[in-house]
Amino acid sequence: MRVTRASKLVVTTLCGAASSTAGPQPTRTPTATPTPPVPTLDTALLKYTGHTQAVIGVVWSADGKHIASCSDDGTVQLWDATSGQQLWSTPAQPTQNDFKFALAWSPDGKRLAVGGFTSKIAILDAATGAVLATYDSGSGFTQGLAWSPDSKLIAFGAHNGTVQVWDATAGTKLVTYTGHTADVERIAWSPDGSKIASASHDRTVQVWTAATGNPVLTYKGYAAPVWEVTWSPDGTKIASGQGLPGRTILSA
């Protein structure tokens, strides 16, 4: 399990360095401004109840009509985002380990990919929850899942520090990226689908070519494991979030 989440946000450019302004800056005396009141809400619009243990992952469908969730109870559940009605739930897995940790909705809205504390990844029919296919990465439990923008490929980030890219229709492994030296926590495709960024406990974010696995850039200088990574919509920048330094990372 993970014991912390991102505590620092870093925005980097594809030139390989954090954005900054060079040269000495003039000293400025800040002007005091009143803090505007911040609205506080203590009630939710809707509450979805159905899981019996902690909810680990939540994702919206591309059209905003549905929400899928995965949980420590070993199920994936689908909800109507407007009414809160549960539309389906997968059966609980025998060990409650397969469907509990990573969840990703295909951009075309037709499938969900889910993984857990095993090397098994399942592709579910988003309309029914039926298992369409299962893949075995052979690389330990799955920590990150991401679909390509065209919904044809699926990438898995794993406990053993690798990322695998699979053909989601044919079920064949296409690429294995081995540039990290520790767990890969999150992965993200560039908007044009040509590159993948991977965030790792080795305190780096690495960018590599999705078709070949060839490295493009490595961002270093993080003081702790990197938990999150995402691309800007125009594909020119990457935002990443790191955990707290000095924390022990526990694995199952």
N, C-alpha and C positions, 0 to 999 in steps of 0.2 A: 504494500500500500504506500501511498505518498503521504508524507507528513507535513507538507507545507505547500503553499501556492505562490504565485508570482508576487514579489514585493517591490520590484523595480522594473520600470518600463524603459526600453531603449529603442530608439528609432535609428536605423542605419540606412545608408544608401548603397546602391550596387557598385559604388567605387570602393567599398570595403572598409569604410570608417564611419564612426558616429558623426552625425551632423554637428558642426561647431563653427564658430566665427574666429578667424585667425587674428592675431595681433592684440596688443593691449587695448582695453576698453576704458572710456572715460568713466570716472566715478559720478554716479548720479544719486541725488537724494530722493528717495521715493516719496511720492505724494500720498498722504493718507486718504483713503477713500472708504466710505462706509460699506460694510459688508451687507449685501442685499439679503433679505430673508429667503431661506431655502424651504420650499414646500416639504412637508413631512407627511408621509402616508403610512397608516397603520393597518390598512385593510387591503387585501388582494382582490383583484378583479375576479379571479377564479382560482380554485384549488383543485388539483387533480389528485385523487386518492385511489390507491390500488396497489402500490408497492408495499411490501411488508418489511423492507429494510432500507438502508440508506440509498438515495438516488445518486448515481455517479455521473451519468451523462444525460444531457437534454439537447435536442436539436429540432429546429423548425423545418418544415417542408418549404421548398422554394416558393410556393404560392401563398405561404402564410396561413394555410387552412388547418394544418395539423401539427402536432408536437409528438415526437417520439422520445422515450426515456428508457434508460437501462439502469439496473440496480444491483446491489449486493444480494438481492433475493434471487438472482440468476434469470430474470425475465427481461424482455423488451416489451414495452407497452405503447400503444398508439392512442392519441387523444384528439378529439375535436377541439380545436383551439378556441372556438367561440362558445360552445356549450359546456365544455369540460367532460363530455361523455367519453368513456373508454370504448374504443372501437374494436381493439383486439389486444390480446396478451399472448406471448409465447409461453409454452409450458416451462415450468422451472426445470433447469438442467439438473441432472443427478447430483453433481458436486457443487452446483451453484457457482461455478467458476468460469464457464464458457461465455456467457452473455452478461457481463457485468461492468466492464471497464471502459471500452472505447466504442463510440457510436458515430456513424457518418451517413448522411442522406445523400443519395446521388443527385446531381444537379437537375436531371430530368424528372425527379420526383418519383421514380418507379421502384427504387430499391433502397434498402438500408444495409449497411455493412456493420457488423458488430464483432467485438473480440473481448477477451477477458484474460484470466490468469492461466491460460493454456496457450499452445501455439495454434489453436484452431480459430479460423475466421469464417463467419457464416454470412451469406448474402440472403436477405429476406425480401419477400414480396411486400412492398409497402402497403398494398391494398388489403392483404390478408394476414400477413405475418408468417406465411409459409416459408420454409427454408428452400431456397432455389439451388444453392450450391454451398459447399464447404471447402475451404482450402487449409492446408496445414503448412505453415511457414517453416516449421522445424527450428524456430529460432527463439523459443521462450515466449513468455506472455506478451500480448499485444498492448502497447501503450499509446500508439497514435494510428489513426486511420484517416485517409483522405482520398476522395474521388478526383479523377481528372475532370477538367471543365466540360469535356464532351461526354462524360459518364461511361466511357469505354474501359478505363483502367482504374485500378484501386491500388493504393500504396499503403503498406503496413510499416510502422516503426516498432522495433522490438527491444526486448530486455537485453539481448546480446549485442546491442549496438549497431545492428544492421537495419537497412530499409529495403523492402522488397516491393517491386512493381509487378502486378499481375494483370493479365487480360481478364476482365470481369465476366466476359461471355464465354470464352474458350476455356478458362480456368488454367491457363498456363503462366508460369513465372517467366517474366521477360528480363528483369534487371535486378541485381542485388548490389546495393551500395554499402561499402565497408569502410567508409572514411572516419567514423566515430570510434572512440575508445571506451565508451560507456553507454548506458541505456539511451535509446532515442525516445524522447518524451512526446513530442508533437511534430507533425509534418504538414506542409502546405504546398499546394501547386501554385505556380505563377499563373496569373490570369490567362495568359496565352497557352498554357499547358506545356511549355517547353522546358521548364525547370522546376525543381523541387527544393524547398528549404526545409532543413531538419534541425530541431532543437534537441540538445542532448545534456545528460548529466556530466559530460566531459567539459562543460562550461564553454561550449562553442555553438554557433549556428553555422551550418554549412549549406552552401548552394551548389547544386549539381544538375547535370543535364539529365532529364527524365528518360530520354531514349537510350542513353548509353551508360549512365552512372559516372561519367567523367566529372571530376570536381571543377567548379568555377571559382568560388570564393569561400573563404573561411573567416568568420567574425570571431575574434578572441577578446580577452579582457574582462570577461564576466567574473564576478567574485563568487559565484555560486552556480549550481546546476540551472540550466535554462529550461523553463517549463512550457513556454508558449511561443509560437511564432506565427505571423500572418503577413500577407503581402498587401501593399497598397493597391487600390483598384487599377491604377495605371501600370503596375508592375515595376516601378522604379525604386521602391523603398520596401524595407522590411521592418516590422515592429516585433520586438521580442520581450518577454518577461522572464526575469530570473527569480529563483527562490532565495531564501535567507541563507547567508553564509554560516558555516559551522553546524548545520543541521545534519543529522544522520539520515540517510535514505534507506528505508526498509523495503525489502522485497519479499514477495511470497513465492 
